[in-house]
Amino acid sequence: MTPQLLVTKRMTDHPTDSHTMERYEATGGYAEARRALTLTRDELVEEVKASGLLGRGGAAFSAGLKWSFLAPARPSYLVINADESEPGTFKDRQLLERDPHQMVEGVIITAIANEVHHAFIYIRGEYPKPARRVQRAVDEAYGKGYLGKGIFGTDYDLELTIHLGAGAYICGEETALINSLEGKRGEPRLKPPYFPAAKGLYMMPTIVNNVETVSNLPHILGMGAETYTALGESADTGTFMMSLSGHVNRPGNYELPHGISWRDLIYDVGGGMRDGKELKTWIPGGASAPWFVPDRHLDLEITKDATAGAGSMLGSGAVIVMDEDTCMVRAAERVVRFFSHESCGQCTPCREGTTWMEMILRRIDEGQGRLVDLDLLVDVSDGISIGLAWPPKMTTICPLGPSAVSPIIALRDYFRDEVQEHVENRGCPFISGGRPPDPRSPLVSSSVVEGRSASAKSSDEDRVRGDQ
Amino acid sequence: MSHWSEATQERARQIISRYPEKRSAVMPLLYLAMAEEGQLTDQGMEEVAGWCGITPAQVLAVASFYTMYKRERTGSYLISCCTSISCMLLGGDDVLHAVEDESGVPHGETDDEGLLSVEHVECIGACGGAPAVQVNYELIEGVTPEKGRELVRWLKKAKPEIVNTDEMQQLFGERRSFDWGISEDGGAIGPYPAFQPFGTVKTEAEA
């Protein structure tokens, strides 16, 4: 079947002006926000529940159910999570940049459904261009009376504030995001008691929804939950966006129907592997997700349940594809380094564990590994996420730490030989002569660094002796 | 008694009015402070504390948490090379090394003239066009090591007043992802995000 486009339809049909108010309204825009004002909270929540719309930020939780949990205290707040920073993910950037009004209409619908009169969009600081686009769209909406006092000529008030992050991945975690929006360090809060639906922004009931999630709402209201659920051929409803990157011929964002397989995604949608190389592994749902390998997972359906059943997740929809020439130790190091860098530091297992895992992986990669290092990595991982089960068990306030163990599970289960080869070769087998050690790395012994750069060093020493 | 220009003070008042509680304005005001002085100084943080009704220590606690608040001298052009997984797979490390080598500025440092700062960064959300580089947070996709060197030479020579993403993509980007955004003429004027409420975005017409 031809995939039906929803959230990327306007930008596909009108590639040069999909971001403008004129184009948005000419293609039916803001009709559903107007209609939402005539519906009750219960009607809206039920419609979204019936649509089966799952949150698209990573946790894949029913959006309607999330709304229904909102505590009765008021004022309530809405925060749109546009802090997209998970390695491999870049779908929200496209939605923000190329169809900002679609998201603003989604914000209005969500606000009405949750009796919110002040909403926020938290955009990551590294996305100034998308932020400028959204600001322009918000200004236009204020100008037309779609935001502000008495929207669409009713007595409903809705303020919308755009907030820029400043380079912290952890602020994509909803309670960290709320702290950040309150003008504090972006450290996650303990749940319970700080469930945003009860004690969120300024300790008031708060809905946190992802950009793609709310961008779907005008379409769900427009076509009705029944038609929406009939899209695609699997249990998951509607469409979903996937960000494809790595060693494929056609990387990019794709809006797809549920029910295709990983083989379809990589070899058909993605145009296959670059340079005709063999597929080695892929990360199915952003850097946090456990990795998949072709002989076990290639023909699995891309649905929430099928992916979870195989011990991973669709997460933020980011698929990172690696070919046969990719060093798994290096790839694992790079993913773990990310979590180590982005750990907020509150919880010891995450703060210390990710740091040590990164250093041990670097040591193996640079030819200083020991045969016991893989077991050591597994042991450290077990300290962060007990039993290395899926879904991960937590020793920490938020899931960032447990996410960092995913590459270690891949090394243990699929690439043990490759780790061993690094140790026995005393270096990376994918680079002739091995990877030169980084002198700044604290776990590489100084004698090795000196030995490697012996020629450069000896000429320096000669010069010094000559001077004497 | 504010040290800021009248225009910046007016922006600060407008930003604070967008939040139910003024403490929430700490982050945007820190950007204003950076734009006012070129970097985040103790005086800038004290100023923000005054506007938000919290102590300078509380402001420092926030500023030190986020990597985009630069408390050290930063060049007019901040070059951020992505070396996260998707960019690393397609040669992001080589681009970083080429940029470091051509500029003579290693990760996390600034040249003597205060023109260029170089850093390697974690994912900047351009994985479809990897390897990606940002200059003052404006994006270039599909950068090769050679193009990275050209970028450094261009910044040193042309010293553009406005850093525009489309112009840089045309000059230094090779393979970009097909979902590249719609072009615009505005751009960044310093090593902080170009965003209307901060007064840090400029168009060709204004230049």
Interface residues (C-beta under 8 A of the other chain):
Chain A: P15 T16 D17 S18 H19 P75 E84 S85 E86 P87 G88 T89 F90 D92 R93 Q94 E97 R98 H118 R124 G125 E126 Y127 P128 K129 P130 A131 R132 R133 Q135 R136 E159 T161 I162 H163 L164 G165 A166 G167 A168 Y169 S180 L181 E182 G183 K184 R185 G186 E187 Y202 S243 L244 S245 G246 H247 R250 P251 G252 N253 I283 A287 A318 I320 M322 T326 R330 A331 R334 V335 R337 F338 H341 E342 C344
Chain B: R18 Y19 P20 E21 R23 S24 A25 V26 M27 P28 L30 Y31 C52 I54 A61 V62 F65 Y66 T67 M68 Y69 S80 T83 S84 I85 S86 M88 L89 L90 V121 E122 C123 I124 G125 A126 C127 G128 G129 A130 Q134 Y137 E138 L139 T165 S177 F178 D179 G181 I182 E184 G186 A188 P193 A194 F195 Q196 P197 V201
